[in-house]
Amino acid sequence: MNRSIMITVYSLVLILGWLVLIPADAMAKGIKLPFGLREYNIGLAPNFELEDIDGELFDLKSTRGSWVFLHFWASWCGPCREEMPTIQTLSETIDEDKLHFVLVNTAEDEDTIFKFLGVVAPNLTSMMDADGQVTEIWKPRGLPTTFLIDPEGQVRYQAVGGREWDQPIYRQFIQSLPGF
């Protein structure tokens, strides 16, 4: 095979590989995905109802019309401990009418959740998935896991593992979401 054909084939392979690695939806909208965030278009978000640590009932459907930051975590999870203060900082800089922060603790008791948040992120509240059923339905691939749900209730993005949500690249990404 001559050199120019090899270069052409190699170039096409690189271009096709690049196109496969960049999510089509984000690319079409000109949105740059921050590190660790991926498109995750799985359809309508499974609804759930859970009580928060104050005993108030929460229904995920009640957030329709706004973006949702759905975050699964546990107090024993090291990356969750590091990430939670950055979520609190992000929540303080984003209009809550545009982005609802819904934290779901996976199968820990109220006292554990309360003590953890009191030290690590005192301005956040969390839903209690005491029996783990909501976590089982959502199937996060690990903890922490965050899902971004659009105003129509469609799951759009996922982040597995801890992120520095208070960094400008994540804030800018969220603020660039359609309808934000």
C-alpha positions as CSV (number, residue, x, y, z in Angstrom):
1,M,0.0,0.0,0.0
2,N,1.5,3.4,-0.9
3,R,2.2,6.1,1.6
4,S,-0.6,8.5,0.7
5,I,-3.3,5.8,0.9
6,M,-2.0,4.7,4.3
7,I,-2.1,8.4,5.5
8,T,-5.6,8.8,4.2
9,V,-6.8,5.5,5.9
10,Y,-5.1,6.5,9.1
11,S,-6.6,10.0,9.1
12,L,-10.1,8.5,8.5
13,V,-9.7,6.1,11.4
14,L,-8.7,9.0,13.7
15,I,-11.6,11.2,12.6
16,L,-14.1,8.4,13.0
17,G,-12.7,7.5,16.4
18,W,-12.9,11.1,17.4
19,L,-16.5,11.4,16.3
20,V,-17.4,8.2,18.2
21,L,-15.8,9.5,21.4
22,I,-17.6,12.9,21.4
23,P,-21.3,12.5,22.2
24,A,-23.4,13.5,19.2
25,D,-26.0,15.4,21.2
26,A,-23.5,17.6,23.0
27,M,-21.5,18.1,19.9
28,A,-24.6,19.2,18.0
29,K,-25.3,21.8,20.7
30,G,-21.7,23.0,21.0
31,I,-21.6,21.9,24.6
32,K,-18.2,20.8,26.0
33,L,-18.6,18.0,28.5
34,P,-16.4,18.4,31.5
35,F,-14.2,15.6,32.6
36,G,-16.1,12.6,34.0
37,L,-19.5,13.7,32.7
38,R,-21.0,11.7,29.9
39,E,-24.2,11.7,27.9
40,Y,-26.6,9.2,29.3
41,N,-29.8,9.4,27.3
42,I,-31.8,6.6,28.9
43,G,-35.2,8.1,28.6
44,L,-37.7,9.2,31.2
45,A,-36.3,9.3,34.7
46,P,-37.8,6.6,36.9
47,N,-40.0,8.4,39.4
48,F,-39.7,7.9,43.2
49,E,-41.1,9.2,46.4
50,L,-38.8,9.4,49.5
51,E,-38.8,11.2,52.8
52,D,-36.0,13.7,53.5
53,I,-34.2,13.8,56.9
54,D,-36.9,16.1,58.2
55,G,-39.7,13.6,57.3
56,E,-41.0,15.6,54.4
57,L,-42.2,13.5,51.4
58,F,-40.5,14.3,48.1
59,D,-41.7,13.2,44.7
60,L,-39.2,13.4,41.8
61,K,-42.1,14.3,39.4
62,S,-42.5,17.6,41.4
63,T,-39.3,18.9,39.8
64,R,-40.6,18.8,36.2
65,G,-40.0,22.2,34.5
66,S,-36.5,22.5,35.9
67,W,-33.2,20.7,35.5
68,V,-32.5,18.2,38.3
69,F,-29.1,17.3,39.9
70,L,-29.9,13.8,41.2
71,H,-27.0,12.5,43.4
72,F,-26.6,9.1,45.0
73,W,-24.2,9.0,48.0
74,A,-23.3,7.4,51.3
75,S,-21.4,8.6,54.4
76,W,-18.9,5.7,54.3
77,C,-17.9,6.6,50.7
78,G,-14.6,8.5,50.6
79,P,-15.2,10.2,47.3
80,C,-18.7,11.2,48.5
81,R,-17.1,12.9,51.6
82,E,-14.8,14.9,49.4
83,E,-17.4,15.8,46.8
84,M,-20.3,16.9,49.1
85,P,-18.8,20.3,50.0
86,T,-18.4,21.1,46.3
87,I,-22.1,20.2,45.7
88,Q,-23.0,22.6,48.5
89,T,-20.9,25.4,47.0
90,L,-22.5,24.7,43.5
91,S,-26.0,24.8,45.0
92,E,-25.3,28.2,46.6
93,T,-24.3,29.6,43.1
94,I,-27.2,28.2,41.0
95,D,-30.8,29.4,41.0
96,E,-32.8,26.7,42.7
97,D,-35.7,27.3,40.3
98,K,-33.5,26.3,37.4
99,L,-31.7,23.4,39.0
100,H,-33.1,21.2,41.9
101,F,-30.5,19.4,44.0
102,V,-31.9,16.0,45.0
103,L,-29.5,14.0,47.1
104,V,-30.3,10.4,47.8
105,N,-28.5,8.6,50.6
106,T,-28.3,4.9,50.0
107,A,-29.5,2.8,52.9
108,E,-28.2,4.6,55.9
109,D,-30.2,5.7,59.0
110,E,-31.4,9.3,59.7
111,D,-28.8,9.9,62.5
112,T,-25.9,8.9,60.2
113,I,-27.1,11.2,57.4
114,F,-27.8,14.1,59.8
115,K,-24.3,13.9,61.5
116,F,-22.6,13.5,58.1
117,L,-24.3,16.5,56.5
118,G,-24.0,18.6,59.6
119,V,-20.2,18.4,59.4
120,V,-19.5,18.1,55.6
121,A,-22.4,20.1,54.0
122,P,-24.6,21.7,56.6
123,N,-26.8,23.6,54.0
124,L,-27.8,20.5,52.1
125,T,-30.6,18.1,52.8
126,S,-31.0,14.5,51.6
127,M,-33.6,12.0,50.8
128,M,-33.4,8.7,52.7
129,D,-33.5,5.5,50.7
130,A,-33.6,3.4,53.8
131,D,-34.4,0.1,52.1
132,G,-32.3,0.8,49.1
133,Q,-35.2,0.3,46.6
134,V,-34.7,3.6,44.8
135,T,-31.0,3.0,44.5
136,E,-31.8,-0.5,43.1
137,I,-34.2,1.0,40.4
138,W,-31.7,3.7,39.4
139,K,-28.7,1.4,39.5
140,P,-25.8,3.8,39.9
141,R,-22.6,2.1,38.8
142,G,-20.9,3.2,42.0
143,L,-20.9,5.9,44.6
144,P,-21.1,8.8,44.2
145,T,-23.1,8.9,41.0
146,T,-24.9,12.0,39.7
147,F,-27.6,12.2,37.0
148,L,-28.7,15.4,35.3
149,I,-32.4,15.3,34.3
150,D,-33.8,17.8,31.9
151,P,-37.0,19.9,32.5
152,E,-39.1,17.3,30.6
153,G,-37.9,14.5,33.0
154,Q,-35.5,12.9,30.6
155,V,-32.1,11.6,32.0
156,R,-29.4,13.4,29.9
157,Y,-26.1,13.1,31.7
158,Q,-24.3,10.9,34.2
159,A,-21.1,11.3,36.3
160,V,-19.7,8.3,38.2
161,G,-17.3,9.1,40.9
162,G,-16.5,12.3,42.7
163,R,-16.3,15.6,40.8
164,E,-15.2,19.1,41.8
165,W,-18.7,20.5,41.1
166,D,-17.7,24.0,42.4
167,Q,-15.1,24.4,39.6
168,P,-16.0,26.9,36.8
169,I,-16.1,24.2,34.1
170,Y,-18.9,22.4,35.8
171,R,-20.9,25.5,36.6
172,Q,-20.5,26.8,33.1
173,F,-21.6,23.5,31.7
174,I,-24.7,23.4,33.8
175,Q,-25.5,27.0,33.0
176,S,-25.2,26.2,29.3
177,L,-27.8,23.5,29.4
178,P,-30.9,24.1,27.1
179,G,-33.6,26.0,28.9
180,F,-31.3,27.0,31.8
